[in-house]
């Protein structure tokens, strides 16, 4: 099994294409779901389903004129205050979480347990935030450090068999069991983000 990776970087790779396996459904957390992402006018909603409740959902839409489908990821985002705390706690987690000396069966569980202890240690000094904010912050930290970053929600979708991207500021495409090759609303805004994602695959 792969070892936990806390910080990755790789230059020069600009395309990803992978196969993924079904991911076991994780335990839900007691926080409200994100508000629905606005659907572009003129598109018809074909299907909705959760990826990792309550943090991420997907909406499949269709353009009635062209018949083309689109995969719209709706993910719970951090507000400006939460983003500031996230940036600070991320530095602390990278500095204080040590990679395990032996291989582990569940890197996400290892990270979650370690991160909770560190958050409890620094929670007061980082400023008061409601529990719901900490759930969101830890979700994004896990997604970005031991998950697959922006495409982590896609990796949780058992309907997706392949993910591909041709470069920065270009849409990510997925091969969906029911809709075949369809465009998503995800893009990589910078080379560094794309490179860091590629090296984790």
N, C-alpha and C positions, 0 to 999 in steps of 0.2 A: 504494500500500500504506500501511496506517496506520503512523504513527510510534510509537516506544516511549513508553509512559506509565508513569511510576514512582510517581505518587501522584495519586489521583483522589478527588473528592467531589462529591456532588450531593444537594440536599435536595428533598423534595416528591414524589418518584416512589415509588410503592408497588406497582407491578405491572410484571412483565416478561413479554414474549412474543416469542420470537425464532425464526428459522430458522437452522440451522447446516449446515455442509458436512462431508463426511468428512475426518477428520484423519489424516494419515500416521502410521503406527506409529513411535514413537521407539525409539532404541536402549536396550536394557535395561541396568540398572545392577547390579553384583554385590553385592546385599544381599538378605537373606532377606525373603520376603513377610510381610505382617502376619498375625497370628493371626486365624482366622475370626471374624467378628462373630456373637455369639449370635443365633440365629433365634428369634423369639417362639414360644412353645409353641402348637401347634395349626396352624401354618402349614406348608404343603408346599413344598419346594424344587422349582421347575420348571426353572430354568436358572442356570448360573454362567458368567461369562466375564470375562477381564481387560480393564481400560480402559487402564492405563499401568503395566505390570509394572516393579517389584514393588510400586508404591506404591498402586494402587487397583484394585479389582475390584467387580463387581456381582453380586448374587444376586437373581433374580426368584422371589418366593414367591407362593403362592395360599392363600386362606382356603377350605378345602373346603366350609364351610357356606354361604358367600355367593358363592363363585366369583370374588371380587375378587382382583386381583393387586396386589403392591407391589414397588417397585424399591428394594432395600436396597443403599446404597453402603457398601463396606467399604474404608476409606482408612487408610493407615499414619499414625498420630498421633505427635506429639512427647511425650516424657515430660517431667516438670517441669524437669529440668536442661536438656534440649534446648530447651524452651520459653523458659527464661531467656536462653540464648545466642541463640536466634532473635530475641527482642525487641531485644537489643543490636545484633546484626549487621544487623537490618532498618534501624535508625536510621543505621548507618554506610553501608549501601548507598544509602539515600535521599540521604544527604549527599554521597557521593563519585561515584556513577555519574552521568555527564552524558548527557543525551539527545543522540543523534547529530545532527550538523548537517544531514545529508541523510537521506532516507528509506532504510530498510533492508528487505531482503527477509525476514529472519527475526529478529524482535524477541527471541524466546526464546533463540536462539543468541547474539545480541549480549549479552543479559543474562547468560547462563551463563558466557560467557568473561570478562566484566567482573567478575562476582561472584566467580569463582574467584580472580582476581588479588587482589581485596580481602580475601577470606577468608584467603589465604596470607599477606597482610600483617599481619593482626590475629589470626591463629589462636593464637599463643602467649599473647598478652595476654588472650584470651577464655577461657583455661583449656583443659586437655586434654580432648579428646573423641575417641572412636574414629572411624575413617573412616565407618562406617555411620551415625553420628549426623550427620556433616556432609552426607552424601547426603540424609538426611531433611530437614535444615534448609534446604539449598539447594532441594530440591523444593518445600517450603512457601513459601520466599521467591519463587521463580519463579511459583508458583501464585497468590500473593497480589499480587505487584507487576506482572507482565506478563501473567498469566493472568486468569482470571475468578473468583478467590477460591473460595468454597465450591462453586460449581457448575462449576469447571474440569474435574473428572473427567467430569461429564455432557457437557461440550463435546467430550470425546474419544470419546464413544460414537457410532459411525456409525449405530446403530439409532434414535437419538433425533432426531426432526424438529422438536420444539417444546418449549420450557421455559416454564412460567408459575408465578407466585406472586402471591397476593392480599394479601400483607402480612407484617408481623413476627409471629413465633410461629405461622405457618400453614404447612402442608406445601407443599413445592415439588412441582408435578406435571410429568410429561413425557408427550409423545406418542411412544409406542414403535411401531416398525414392526410388531412382532409382537403387541403387547398393547394397542395404542391408548392411551387416556388412563389413566395409572396414577399413584398417589401414591408419592412417595419418602420416605425417612426423613430428608430434609434440611429444615431450617427456618432462617430468619434470626432470630437472637436480639435484634437491635437495629436501629433505623432506619439508623444510620450504615453498618453492614455491608451492608444491603440497598441503600442509596443508592449506595455505592461500587461495588457490583456492577452496578447499572443503568447507571451512566455509562460503563462499559466495553463495553457491548453495542452 
